[in-house]
Amino acid sequence: MEITTEGTERNAMSEVAVQRADEKMDQIMGLLLRTGVVLAAAIVFVGGVVYLTLHRLPVTNYGEFAGEPAELRTISGIFHEALAFHGRGLIQLGLLVLIATPVARVAFSFFAFLYERDWTYVFVTVLVLGLLLYSLFGGHAG
């Protein structure tokens, strides 16, 4: 009777491959999150410098609330203002990038789990992504 270890070696090799794939996925997700946050911070910083350079006066009256201008209340308006290199538009664009960063992470997770054929996590990720997108674009109050 001969004992073979071929099946055990294959299992060990596949576990190592899965572990490497998980580590690679974690590295890419970390890079995605870091890049999004740094990019958002850089855009907000540039917008703040532009805004403060061009708008030294008047001093804000904190006793009276003044909302954002109408052109900064829509995504297309924010892009238009940012492309025109207006300080407020750049600041708002930076905040949009910051909001989009975790959404991009969830979207990346969906494709990573789909690639791994981990159907439970694919389902959960689609559910989370759907809730995020609904809350950002479809959930209107009032």
N, CA, C and O atoms as a GROMACS GRO file, in nm:
protein
  568
    1MET      N    1   0.082  -0.117   0.000
    1MET     CA    2   0.000   0.000   0.000
    1MET      C    3   0.088   0.125   0.000
    1MET      O    4   0.173   0.143   0.087
    2GLU      N    5   0.066   0.212  -0.099
    2GLU     CA    6   0.148   0.331  -0.115
    2GLU      C    7   0.066   0.454  -0.075
    2GLU      O    8  -0.050   0.470  -0.115
    3ILE      N    9   0.126   0.540   0.003
    3ILE     CA   10   0.059   0.662   0.047
    3ILE      C   11   0.108   0.777  -0.041
    3ILE      O   12   0.228   0.800  -0.054
    4THR      N   13   0.012   0.848  -0.102
    4THR     CA   14   0.050   0.962  -0.186
    4THR      C   15   0.011   1.091  -0.117
    4THR      O   16  -0.088   1.098  -0.044
    5THR      N   17   0.090   1.191  -0.141
    5THR     CA   18   0.064   1.322  -0.082
    5THR      C   19   0.028   1.424  -0.190
    5THR      O   20   0.028   1.545  -0.165
    6GLU      N   21   0.000   1.374  -0.310
    6GLU     CA   22  -0.028   1.464  -0.421
    6GLU      C   23  -0.151   1.552  -0.394
    6GLU      O   24  -0.147   1.672  -0.419
    7GLY      N   25  -0.259   1.494  -0.344
    7GLY     CA   26  -0.380   1.572  -0.315
    7GLY      C   27  -0.357   1.675  -0.206
    7GLY      O   28  -0.408   1.787  -0.216
    8THR      N   29  -0.282   1.639  -0.104
    8THR     CA   30  -0.252   1.731   0.005
    8THR      C   31  -0.167   1.847  -0.045
    8THR      O   32  -0.188   1.961  -0.004
    9GLU      N   33  -0.070   1.818  -0.133
    9GLU     CA   34   0.015   1.923  -0.188
    9GLU      C   35  -0.067   2.020  -0.274
    9GLU      O   36  -0.044   2.141  -0.270
   10ARG      N   37  -0.162   1.967  -0.351
   10ARG     CA   38  -0.247   2.054  -0.433
   10ARG      C   39  -0.332   2.146  -0.346
   10ARG      O   40  -0.346   2.264  -0.376
   11ASN      N   41  -0.388   2.090  -0.238
   11ASN     CA   42  -0.469   2.172  -0.148
   11ASN      C   43  -0.385   2.282  -0.084
   11ASN      O   44  -0.430   2.396  -0.072
   12ALA      N   45  -0.263   2.248  -0.043
   12ALA     CA   46  -0.175   2.348   0.018
   12ALA      C   47  -0.139   2.455  -0.083
   12ALA      O   48  -0.133   2.574  -0.048
   13MET      N   49  -0.114   2.416  -0.208
   13MET     CA   50  -0.079   2.512  -0.312
   13MET      C   51  -0.198   2.603  -0.344
   13MET      O   52  -0.180   2.722  -0.365
   14SER      N   53  -0.319   2.546  -0.347
   14SER     CA   54  -0.435   2.629  -0.377
   14SER      C   55  -0.465   2.725  -0.262
   14SER      O   56  -0.509   2.837  -0.285
   15GLU      N   57  -0.440   2.683  -0.138
   15GLU     CA   58  -0.458   2.772  -0.024
   15GLU      C   59  -0.360   2.888  -0.030
   15GLU      O   60  -0.395   3.001   0.004
   16VAL      N   61  -0.237   2.861  -0.071
   16VAL     CA   62  -0.137   2.967  -0.085
   16VAL      C   63  -0.179   3.064  -0.196
   16VAL      O   64  -0.164   3.185  -0.180
   17ALA      N   65  -0.230   3.011  -0.306
   17ALA     CA   66  -0.275   3.097  -0.416
   17ALA      C   67  -0.392   3.185  -0.373
   17ALA      O   68  -0.396   3.303  -0.407
   18VAL      N   69  -0.486   3.128  -0.298
   18VAL     CA   70  -0.600   3.206  -0.248
   18VAL      C   71  -0.551   3.314  -0.153
   18VAL      O   72  -0.599   3.427  -0.158
   19GLN      N   73  -0.458   3.279  -0.067
   19GLN     CA   74  -0.405   3.377   0.028
   19GLN      C   75  -0.334   3.491  -0.045
   19GLN      O   76  -0.349   3.607  -0.008
   20ARG      N   77  -0.258   3.458  -0.149
   20ARG     CA   78  -0.191   3.563  -0.227
   20ARG      C   79  -0.292   3.651  -0.299
   20ARG      O   80  -0.274   3.772  -0.306
   21ALA      N   81  -0.398   3.591  -0.351
   21ALA     CA   82  -0.502   3.669  -0.419
   21ALA      C   83  -0.570   3.763  -0.319
   21ALA      O   84  -0.598   3.878  -0.352
   22ASP      N   85  -0.597   3.715  -0.198
   22ASP     CA   86  -0.659   3.799  -0.095
   22ASP      C   87  -0.566   3.915  -0.056
   22ASP      O   88  -0.611   4.028  -0.040
   23GLU      N   89  -0.437   3.885  -0.042
   23GLU     CA   90  -0.341   3.990  -0.008
   23GLU      C   91  -0.333   4.094  -0.119
   23GLU      O   92  -0.326   4.214  -0.092
   24LYS      N   93  -0.334   4.047  -0.244
   24LYS     CA   94  -0.331   4.139  -0.359
   24LYS      C   95  -0.455   4.228  -0.359
   24LYS      O   96  -0.446   4.349  -0.382
   25MET      N   97  -0.572   4.168  -0.333
   25MET     CA   98  -0.697   4.244  -0.327
   25MET      C   99  -0.690   4.348  -0.215
   25MET      O  100  -0.733   4.462  -0.234
   26ASP      N  101  -0.639   4.311  -0.100
   26ASP     CA  102  -0.626   4.405   0.011
   26ASP      C  103  -0.532   4.520  -0.024
   26ASP      O  104  -0.558   4.635   0.010
   27GLN      N  105  -0.423   4.489  -0.093
   27GLN     CA  106  -0.328   4.593  -0.133
   27GLN      C  107  -0.392   4.691  -0.232
   27GLN      O  108  -0.373   4.812  -0.221
   28ILE      N  109  -0.467   4.637  -0.327
   28ILE     CA  110  -0.532   4.724  -0.425
   28ILE      C  111  -0.638   4.810  -0.357
   28ILE      O  112  -0.650   4.929  -0.387
   29MET      N  113  -0.716   4.752  -0.266
   29MET     CA  114  -0.817   4.830  -0.194
   29MET      C  115  -0.753   4.939  -0.109
   29MET      O  116  -0.803   5.052  -0.104
   30GLY      N  117  -0.644   4.907  -0.043
   30GLY     CA  118  -0.574   5.008   0.036
   30GLY      C  119  -0.523   5.121  -0.052
   30GLY      O  120  -0.533   5.238  -0.015
   31LEU      N  121  -0.467   5.086  -0.167
   31LEU     CA  122  -0.418   5.187  -0.261
   31LEU      C  123  -0.533   5.273  -0.312
   31LEU      O  124  -0.520   5.395  -0.324
   32LEU      N  125  -0.646   5.210  -0.342
   32LEU     CA  126  -0.764   5.283  -0.389
   32LEU      C  127  -0.811   5.384  -0.284
   32LEU      O  128  -0.838   5.499  -0.316
   33LEU      N  129  -0.820   5.340  -0.160
   33LEU     CA  130  -0.866   5.430  -0.052
   33LEU      C  131  -0.766   5.543  -0.027
   33LEU      O  132  -0.806   5.659  -0.013
   34ARG      N  133  -0.638   5.510  -0.021
   34ARG     CA  134  -0.536   5.614   0.001
   34ARG      C  135  -0.536   5.715  -0.113
   34ARG      O  136  -0.530   5.836  -0.089
   35THR      N  137  -0.542   5.666  -0.236
   35THR     CA  138  -0.541   5.755  -0.351
   35THR      C  139  -0.662   5.847  -0.350
   35THR      O  140  -0.650   5.966  -0.376
   36GLY      N  141  -0.779   5.792  -0.321
   36GLY     CA  142  -0.900   5.873  -0.317
   36GLY      C  143  -0.894   5.982  -0.212
   36GLY      O  144  -0.931   6.096  -0.238
   37VAL      N  145  -0.846   5.948  -0.094
   37VAL     CA  146  -0.840   6.046   0.015
   37VAL      C  147  -0.735   6.153  -0.014
   37VAL      O  148  -0.760   6.272   0.007
   38VAL      N  149  -0.619   6.112  -0.064
   38VAL     CA  150  -0.513   6.210  -0.094
   38VAL      C  151  -0.556   6.300  -0.210
   38VAL      O  152  -0.534   6.421  -0.205
   39LEU      N  153  -0.618   6.243  -0.313
   39LEU     CA  154  -0.666   6.323  -0.425
   39LEU      C  155  -0.772   6.422  -0.379
   39LEU      O  156  -0.770   6.538  -0.419
   40ALA      N  157  -0.866   6.376  -0.296
   40ALA     CA  158  -0.970   6.466  -0.245
   40ALA      C  159  -0.909   6.578  -0.162
   40ALA      O  160  -0.948   6.694  -0.177
   41ALA      N  161  -0.814   6.545  -0.077
   41ALA     CA  162  -0.750   6.647   0.006
   41ALA      C  163  -0.675   6.748  -0.081
   41ALA      O  164  -0.678   6.868  -0.053
   42ALA      N  165  -0.608   6.702  -0.185
   42ALA     CA  166  -0.534   6.793  -0.273
   42ALA      C  167  -0.630   6.887  -0.347
   42ALA      O  168  -0.602   7.006  -0.361
   43ILE      N  169  -0.742   6.833  -0.394
   43ILE     CA  170  -0.839   6.916  -0.467
   43ILE      C  171  -0.900   7.019  -0.372
   43ILE      O  172  -0.914   7.136  -0.409
   44VAL      N  173  -0.936   6.978  -0.251
   44VAL     CA  174  -0.993   7.072  -0.154
   44VAL      C  175  -0.890   7.179  -0.117
   44VAL      O  176  -0.923   7.296  -0.104
   45PHE      N  177  -0.766   7.138  -0.100
   45PHE     CA  178  -0.660   7.233  -0.066
   45PHE      C  179  -0.642   7.338  -0.176
   45PHE      O  180  -0.637   7.458  -0.148
   46VAL      N  181  -0.634   7.292  -0.302
   46VAL     CA  182  -0.620   7.385  -0.413
   46VAL      C  183  -0.741   7.478  -0.420
   46VAL      O  184  -0.728   7.598  -0.439
   47GLY      N  185  -0.860   7.420  -0.404
   47GLY     CA  186  -0.981   7.502  -0.403
   47GLY      C  187  -0.981   7.605  -0.292
   47GLY      O  188  -1.022   7.719  -0.312
   48GLY      N  189  -0.935   7.564  -0.175
   48GLY     CA  190  -0.928   7.658  -0.062
   48GLY      C  191  -0.829   7.771  -0.088
   48GLY      O  192  -0.856   7.886  -0.054
   49VAL      N  193  -0.716   7.738  -0.148
   49VAL     CA  194  -0.617   7.841  -0.180
   49VAL      C  195  -0.674   7.938  -0.283
   49VAL      O  196  -0.662   8.059  -0.269
   50VAL      N  197  -0.737   7.883  -0.387
   50VAL     CA  198  -0.797   7.969  -0.491
   50VAL      C  199  -0.905   8.056  -0.430
   50VAL      O  200  -0.910   8.176  -0.456
   51TYR      N  201  -0.991   7.998  -0.349
   51TYR     CA  202  -1.101   8.075  -0.290
   51TYR      C  203  -1.048   8.186  -0.199
   51TYR      O  204  -1.092   8.300  -0.208
   52LEU      N  205  -0.954   8.152  -0.111
   52LEU     CA  206  -0.903   8.252  -0.017
   52LEU      C  207  -0.819   8.360  -0.087
   52LEU      O  208  -0.813   8.473  -0.040
   53THR      N  209  -0.756   8.324  -0.197
   53THR     CA  210  -0.679   8.422  -0.272
   53THR      C  211  -0.770   8.525  -0.339
   53THR      O  212  -0.737   8.644  -0.344
   54LEU      N  213  -0.882   8.478  -0.389
   54LEU     CA  214  -0.972   8.567  -0.463
   54LEU      C  215  -1.080   8.632  -0.377
   54LEU      O  216  -1.141   8.731  -0.418
   55HIS      N  217  -1.105   8.579  -0.257
   55HIS     CA  218  -1.215   8.628  -0.174
   55HIS      C  219  -1.167   8.662  -0.033
   55HIS      O  220  -1.209   8.599   0.064
   56ARG      N  221  -1.080   8.758  -0.022
   56ARG     CA  222  -1.032   8.797   0.110
   56ARG      C  223  -1.140   8.872   0.188
   56ARG      O  224  -1.145   8.864   0.311
   57LEU      N  225  -1.223   8.942   0.118
   57LEU     CA  226  -1.332   9.016   0.179
   57LEU      C  227  -1.460   8.980   0.106
   57LEU      O  228  -1.446   8.942  -0.010
   58PRO      N  229  -1.574   8.987   0.153
   58PRO     CA  230  -1.616   9.033   0.285
   58PRO      C  231  -1.604   8.921   0.388
   58PRO      O  232  -1.599   8.803   0.355
   59VAL      N  233  -1.599   8.963   0.512
   59VAL     CA  234  -1.594   8.869   0.623
   59VAL      C  235  -1.733   8.806   0.639
   59VAL      O  236  -1.835   8.875   0.626
   60THR      N  237  -1.736   8.677   0.665
   60THR     CA  238  -1.863   8.604   0.677
   60THR      C  239  -1.939   8.648   0.802
   60THR      O  240  -1.882   8.663   0.910
   61ASN      N  241  -2.069   8.668   0.785
   61ASN     CA  242  -2.157   8.700   0.897
   61ASN      C  243  -2.216   8.567   0.946
   61ASN      O  244  -2.303   8.510   0.880
   62TYR      N  245  -2.169   8.519   1.059
   62TYR     CA  246  -2.213   8.389   1.110
   62TYR      C  247  -2.350   8.396   1.177
   62TYR      O  248  -2.404   8.291   1.213
   63GLY      N  249  -2.406   8.512   1.194
   63GLY     CA  250  -2.538   8.526   1.253
   63GLY      C  251  -2.650   8.504   1.152
   63GLY      O  252  -2.767   8.496   1.189
   64GLU      N  253  -2.614   8.493   1.026
   64GLU     CA  254  -2.712   8.478   0.920
   64GLU      C  255  -2.669   8.363   0.829
   64GLU      O  256  -2.556   8.360   0.780
   65PHE      N  257  -2.760   8.266   0.808
   65PHE     CA  258  -2.728   8.150   0.725
   65PHE      C  259  -2.744   8.183   0.578
   65PHE      O  260  -2.846   8.238   0.536
   66ALA      N  261  -2.644   8.149   0.500
   66ALA     CA  262  -2.652   8.164   0.354
   66ALA      C  263  -2.607   8.031   0.295
   66ALA      O  264  -2.492   7.991   0.311
   67GLY      N  265  -2.698   7.962   0.228
   67GLY     CA  266  -2.666   7.833   0.168
   67GLY      C  267  -2.575   7.846   0.048
   67GLY      O  268  -2.537   7.956   0.007
   68GLU      N  269  -2.541   7.731  -0.008
   68GLU     CA  270  -2.456   7.730  -0.127
   68GLU      C  271  -2.532   7.790  -0.245
   68GLU      O  272  -2.654   7.778  -0.253
   69PRO      N  273  -2.460   7.853  -0.336
   69PRO     CA  274  -2.525   7.902  -0.458
   69PRO      C  275  -2.586   7.786  -0.536
   69PRO      O  276  -2.543   7.672  -0.524
   70ALA      N  277  -2.687   7.818  -0.617
   70ALA     CA  278  -2.760   7.716  -0.693
   70ALA      C  279  -2.668   7.635  -0.783
   70ALA      O  280  -2.692   7.515  -0.802
   71GLU      N  281  -2.564   7.697  -0.838
   71GLU     CA  282  -2.475   7.624  -0.930
   71GLU      C  283  -2.390   7.518  -0.860
   71GLU      O  284  -2.330   7.433  -0.927
   72LEU      N  285  -2.384   7.522  -0.729
   72LEU     CA  286  -2.307   7.422  -0.655
   72LEU      C  287  -2.395   7.317  -0.589
   72LEU      O  288  -2.347   7.242  -0.503
   73ARG      N  289  -2.520   7.309  -0.627
   73ARG     CA  290  -2.612   7.212  -0.567
   73ARG      C  291  -2.633   7.089  -0.653
   73ARG      O  292  -2.703   6.996  -0.612
   74THR      N  293  -2.574   7.087  -0.772
   74THR     CA  294  -2.585   6.970  -0.860
   74THR      C  295  -2.446   6.923  -0.898
   74THR      O  296  -2.350   7.000  -0.895
   75ILE      N  297  -2.436   6.796  -0.933
   75ILE     CA  298  -2.306   6.741  -0.971
   75ILE      C  299  -2.254   6.809  -1.097
   75ILE      O  300  -2.136   6.842  -1.106
   76SER      N  301  -2.343   6.829  -1.195
   76SER     CA  302  -2.298   6.895  -1.319
   76SER      C  303  -2.254   7.039  -1.291
   76SER      O  304  -2.157   7.087  -1.351
   77GLY      N  305  -2.324   7.108  -1.201
   77GLY     CA  306  -2.285   7.243  -1.164
   77GLY      C  307  -2.150   7.247  -1.096
   77GLY      O  308  -2.069   7.337  -1.120
   78ILE      N  309  -2.125   7.148  -1.011
   78ILE     CA  310  -1.996   7.140  -0.942
   78ILE      C  311  -1.884   7.118  -1.042
   78ILE      O  312  -1.780   7.183  -1.034
   79PHE      N  313  -1.905   7.027  -1.138
   79PHE     CA  314  -1.803   7.004  -1.241
   79PHE      C  315  -1.779   7.130  -1.324
   79PHE      O  316  -1.664   7.163  -1.356
   80HIS      N  317  -1.886   7.199  -1.359
   80HIS     CA  318  -1.874   7.322  -1.438
   80HIS      C  319  -1.791   7.426  -1.361
   80HIS      O  320  -1.702   7.488  -1.418
   81GLU      N  321  -1.821   7.444  -1.235
   81GLU     CA  322  -1.749   7.541  -1.152
   81GLU      C  323  -1.604   7.500  -1.131
   81GLU      O  324  -1.514   7.584  -1.131
   82ALA      N  325  -1.580   7.371  -1.112
   82ALA     CA  326  -1.443   7.323  -1.092
   82ALA      C  327  -1.360   7.339  -1.220
   82ALA      O  328  -1.244   7.378  -1.214
   83LEU      N  329  -1.421   7.309  -1.334
   83LEU     CA  330  -1.350   7.326  -1.462
   83LEU      C  331  -1.321   7.474  -1.490
   83LEU      O  332  -1.224   7.506  -1.560
   84ALA      N  333  -1.404   7.563  -1.438
   84ALA     CA  334  -1.379   7.706  -1.452
   84ALA      C  335  -1.276   7.754  -1.349
   84ALA      O  336  -1.242   7.872  -1.345
   85PHE      N  337  -1.227   7.662  -1.267
   85PHE     CA  338  -1.126   7.688  -1.164
   85PHE      C  339  -1.174   7.788  -1.060
   85PHE      O  340  -1.097   7.873  -1.014
   86HIS      N  341  -1.301   7.777  -1.023
   86HIS     CA  342  -1.355   7.857  -0.913
   86HIS      C  343  -1.329   7.781  -0.783
   86HIS      O  344  -1.344   7.659  -0.777
   87GLY      N  345  -1.291   7.855  -0.680
   87GLY     CA  346  -1.253   7.794  -0.554
   87GLY      C  347  -1.361   7.708  -0.492
   87GLY      O  348  -1.334   7.595  -0.450
   88ARG      N  349  -1.483   7.760  -0.485
   88ARG     CA  350  -1.592   7.682  -0.424
   88ARG      C  351  -1.620   7.555  -0.504
   88ARG      O  352  -1.647   7.450  -0.445
   89GLY      N  353  -1.614   7.563  -0.636
   89GLY     CA  354  -1.636   7.445  -0.719
   89GLY      C  355  -1.530   7.339  -0.697
   89GLY      O  356  -1.561   7.220  -0.694
   90LEU      N  357  -1.405   7.382  -0.681
   90LEU     CA  358  -1.297   7.286  -0.654
   90LEU      C  359  -1.315   7.221  -0.517
   90LEU      O  360  -1.293   7.101  -0.502
   91ILE      N  361  -1.353   7.300  -0.419
   91ILE     CA  362  -1.376   7.244  -0.285
   91ILE      C  363  -1.488   7.141  -0.289
   91ILE      O  364  -1.475   7.032  -0.232
   92GLN      N  365  -1.597   7.175  -0.356
   92GLN     CA  366  -1.710   7.081  -0.368
   92GLN      C  367  -1.668   6.955  -0.446
   92GLN      O  368  -1.709   6.845  -0.411
   93LEU      N  369  -1.587   6.972  -0.551
   93LEU     CA  370  -1.539   6.856  -0.626
   93LEU      C  371  -1.454   6.765  -0.537
   93LEU      O  372  -1.466   6.643  -0.543
   94GLY      N  373  -1.370   6.825  -0.455
   94GLY     CA  374  -1.290   6.746  -0.362
   94GLY      C  375  -1.377   6.666  -0.266
   94GLY      O  376  -1.346   6.551  -0.234
   95LEU      N  377  -1.485   6.727  -0.220
   95LEU     CA  378  -1.577   6.656  -0.131
   95LEU      C  379  -1.650   6.544  -0.205
   95LEU      O  380  -1.675   6.438  -0.148
   96LEU      N  381  -1.684   6.567  -0.332
   96LEU     CA  382  -1.744   6.459  -0.412
   96LEU      C  383  -1.648   6.342  -0.429
   96LEU      O  384  -1.689   6.226  -0.420
   97VAL      N  385  -1.521   6.372  -0.453
   97VAL     CA  386  -1.420   6.265  -0.466
   97VAL      C  387  -1.409   6.190  -0.333
   97VAL      O  388  -1.397   6.067  -0.333
   98LEU      N  389  -1.413   6.262  -0.223
   98LEU     CA  390  -1.406   6.197  -0.091
   98LEU      C  391  -1.526   6.106  -0.069
   98LEU      O  392  -1.511   5.996  -0.015
   99ILE      N  393  -1.645   6.150  -0.108
   99ILE     CA  394  -1.766   6.067  -0.095
   99ILE      C  395  -1.759   5.947  -0.188
   99ILE      O  396  -1.804   5.838  -0.153
  100ALA      N  397  -1.704   5.966  -0.307
  100ALA     CA  398  -1.699   5.858  -0.406
  100ALA      C  399  -1.595   5.751  -0.372
  100ALA      O  400  -1.604   5.639  -0.423
  101THR      N  401  -1.499   5.782  -0.287
  101THR     CA  402  -1.392   5.687  -0.256
  101THR      C  403  -1.444   5.557  -0.194
  101THR      O  404  -1.409   5.450  -0.244
  102PRO      N  405  -1.524   5.559  -0.088
  102PRO     CA  406  -1.573   5.432  -0.034
  102PRO      C  407  -1.671   5.362  -0.129
  102PRO      O  408  -1.682   5.239  -0.127
  103VAL      N  409  -1.743   5.438  -0.211
  103VAL     CA  410  -1.831   5.377  -0.309
  103VAL      C  411  -1.747   5.300  -0.412
  103VAL      O  412  -1.783   5.190  -0.453
  104ALA      N  413  -1.636   5.360  -0.454
  104ALA     CA  414  -1.545   5.292  -0.547
  104ALA      C  415  -1.487   5.166  -0.483
  104ALA      O  416  -1.466   5.066  -0.551
  105ARG      N  417  -1.460   5.170  -0.353
  105ARG     CA  418  -1.408   5.052  -0.284
  105ARG      C  419  -1.509   4.938  -0.286
  105ARG      O  420  -1.474   4.823  -0.310
  106VAL      N  421  -1.636   4.971  -0.262
  106VAL     CA  422  -1.741   4.868  -0.264
  106VAL      C  423  -1.757   4.814  -0.405
  106VAL      O  424  -1.775   4.693  -0.423
  107ALA      N  425  -1.751   4.900  -0.506
  107ALA     CA  426  -1.761   4.855  -0.645
  107ALA      C  427  -1.644   4.763  -0.680
  107ALA      O  428  -1.662   4.661  -0.745
  108PHE      N  429  -1.524   4.799  -0.636
  108PHE     CA  430  -1.407   4.713  -0.660
  108PHE      C  431  -1.424   4.579  -0.589
  108PHE      O  432  -1.390   4.475  -0.645
  109SER      N  433  -1.478   4.582  -0.468
  109SER     CA  434  -1.500   4.458  -0.394
  109SER      C  435  -1.596   4.366  -0.468
  109SER      O  436  -1.577   4.245  -0.471
  110PHE      N  437  -1.699   4.424  -0.529
  110PHE     CA  438  -1.793   4.345  -0.608
  110PHE      C  439  -1.720   4.268  -0.717
  110PHE      O  440  -1.739   4.147  -0.732
  111PHE      N  441  -1.636   4.337  -0.794
  111PHE     CA  442  -1.564   4.270  -0.903
  111PHE      C  443  -1.462   4.169  -0.851
  111PHE      O  444  -1.441   4.065  -0.912
  112ALA      N  445  -1.399   4.200  -0.738
  112ALA     CA  446  -1.302   4.107  -0.680
  112ALA      C  447  -1.372   3.978  -0.633
  112ALA      O  448  -1.322   3.868  -0.657
  113PHE      N  449  -1.485   3.993  -0.567
  113PHE     CA  450  -1.558   3.874  -0.521
  113PHE      C  451  -1.618   3.798  -0.638
  113PHE      O  452  -1.628   3.675  -0.634
  114LEU      N  453  -1.658   3.869  -0.742
  114LEU     CA  454  -1.709   3.804  -0.862
  114LEU      C  455  -1.598   3.722  -0.927
  114LEU      O  456  -1.622   3.609  -0.972
  115TYR      N  457  -1.478   3.776  -0.933
  115TYR     CA  458  -1.364   3.706  -0.988
  115TYR      C  459  -1.331   3.581  -0.907
  115TYR      O  460  -1.296   3.477  -0.963
  116GLU      N  461  -1.343   3.592  -0.775
  116GLU     CA  462  -1.316   3.478  -0.687
  116GLU      C  463  -1.433   3.379  -0.682
  116GLU      O  464  -1.420   3.271  -0.625
  117ARG      N  465  -1.546   3.415  -0.742
  117ARG     CA  466  -1.667   3.333  -0.742
  117ARG      C  467  -1.718   3.306  -0.600
  117ARG      O  468  -1.765   3.197  -0.568
  118ASP      N  469  -1.706   3.408  -0.518
  118ASP     CA  470  -1.757   3.401  -0.380
  118ASP      C  471  -1.895   3.464  -0.380
  118ASP      O  472  -1.911   3.583  -0.354
  119TRP      N  473  -1.995   3.381  -0.411
  119TRP     CA  474  -2.129   3.430  -0.440
  119TRP      C  475  -2.198   3.496  -0.320
  119TRP      O  476  -2.279   3.586  -0.338
  120THR      N  477  -2.166   3.451  -0.201
  120THR     CA  478  -2.226   3.513  -0.082
  120THR      C  479  -2.182   3.659  -0.072
  120THR      O  480  -2.264   3.748  -0.050
  121TYR      N  481  -2.052   3.682  -0.087
  121TYR     CA  482  -2.001   3.818  -0.078
  121TYR      C  483  -2.041   3.902  -0.200
  121TYR      O  484  -2.057   4.023  -0.188
  122VAL      N  485  -2.056   3.840  -0.315
  122VAL     CA  486  -2.106   3.913  -0.432
  122VAL      C  487  -2.246   3.966  -0.401
  122VAL      O  488  -2.275   4.083  -0.427
  123PHE      N  489  -2.332   3.882  -0.345
  123PHE     CA  490  -2.468   3.924  -0.312
  123PHE      C  491  -2.467   4.036  -0.209
  123PHE      O  492  -2.536   4.136  -0.226
  124VAL      N  493  -2.391   4.020  -0.103
  124VAL     CA  494  -2.385   4.120   0.003
  124VAL      C  495  -2.330   4.252  -0.052
  124VAL      O  496  -2.380   4.359  -0.018
  125THR      N  497  -2.227   4.244  -0.136
  125THR     CA  498  -2.166   4.364  -0.192
  125THR      C  499  -2.262   4.437  -0.286
  125THR      O  500  -2.268   4.560  -0.286
  126VAL      N  501  -2.337   4.361  -0.366
  126VAL     CA  502  -2.437   4.423  -0.453
  126VAL      C  503  -2.544   4.493  -0.369
  126VAL      O  504  -2.588   4.603  -0.403
  127LEU      N  505  -2.584   4.431  -0.261
  127LEU     CA  506  -2.683   4.492  -0.172
  127LEU      C  507  -2.629   4.623  -0.113
  127LEU      O  508  -2.698   4.725  -0.114
  128VAL      N  509  -2.507   4.620  -0.062
  128VAL     CA  510  -2.446   4.741  -0.004
  128VAL      C  511  -2.428   4.849  -0.111
  128VAL      O  512  -2.457   4.966  -0.086
  129LEU      N  513  -2.381   4.810  -0.229
  129LEU     CA  514  -2.362   4.907  -0.337
  129LEU      C  515  -2.496   4.968  -0.379
  129LEU      O  516  -2.505   5.088  -0.404
  130GLY      N  517  -2.598   4.886  -0.387
  130GLY     CA  518  -2.730   4.937  -0.420
  130GLY      C  519  -2.781   5.036  -0.318
  130GLY      O  520  -2.837   5.140  -0.354
  131LEU      N  521  -2.762   5.006  -0.190
  131LEU     CA  522  -2.805   5.098  -0.084
  131LEU      C  523  -2.727   5.229  -0.088
  131LEU      O  524  -2.783   5.337  -0.069
  132LEU      N  525  -2.596   5.219  -0.114
  132LEU     CA  526  -2.515   5.340  -0.125
  132LEU      C  527  -2.561   5.428  -0.241
  132LEU      O  528  -2.580   5.548  -0.225
  133LEU      N  529  -2.579   5.366  -0.356
  133LEU     CA  530  -2.620   5.442  -0.474
  133LEU      C  531  -2.759   5.501  -0.456
  133LEU      O  532  -2.785   5.614  -0.497
  134TYR      N  533  -2.850   5.424  -0.395
  134TYR     CA  534  -2.984   5.476  -0.369
  134TYR      C  535  -2.978   5.597  -0.275
  134TYR      O  536  -3.046   5.697  -0.298
  135SER      N  537  -2.897   5.586  -0.171
  135SER     CA  538  -2.890   5.697  -0.076
  135SER      C  539  -2.826   5.820  -0.139
  135SER      O  540  -2.858   5.933  -0.100
  136LEU      N  541  -2.736   5.800  -0.235
  136LEU     CA  542  -2.672   5.914  -0.299
  136LEU      C  543  -2.757   5.977  -0.409
  136LEU      O  544  -2.759   6.099  -0.423
  137PHE      N  545  -2.827   5.894  -0.487
  137PHE     CA  546  -2.896   5.945  -0.605
  137PHE      C  547  -3.047   5.933  -0.602
  137PHE      O  548  -3.116   6.012  -0.666
  138GLY      N  549  -3.100   5.837  -0.528
  138GLY     CA  550  -3.244   5.812  -0.537
  138GLY      C  551  -3.323   5.850  -0.415
  138GLY      O  552  -3.445   5.865  -0.424
  139GLY      N  553  -3.259   5.865  -0.303
  139GLY     CA  554  -3.331   5.893  -0.178
  139GLY      C  555  -3.354   6.041  -0.158
  139GLY      O  556  -3.268   6.110  -0.103
  140HIS      N  557  -3.468   6.090  -0.203
  140HIS     CA  558  -3.500   6.231  -0.188
  140HIS      C  559  -3.588   6.250  -0.065
  140HIS      O  560  -3.691   6.184  -0.050
  141ALA      N  561  -3.547   6.338   0.021
  141ALA     CA  562  -3.626   6.366   0.142
  141ALA      C  563  -3.742   6.458   0.107
  141ALA      O  564  -3.734   6.541   0.016
  142GLY      N  565  -3.851   6.441   0.182
  142GLY     CA  566  -3.961   6.532   0.173
  142GLY      C  567  -4.046   6.505   0.055
  142GLY      O  568  -4.145   6.575   0.033
   0.00000   0.00000   0.00000
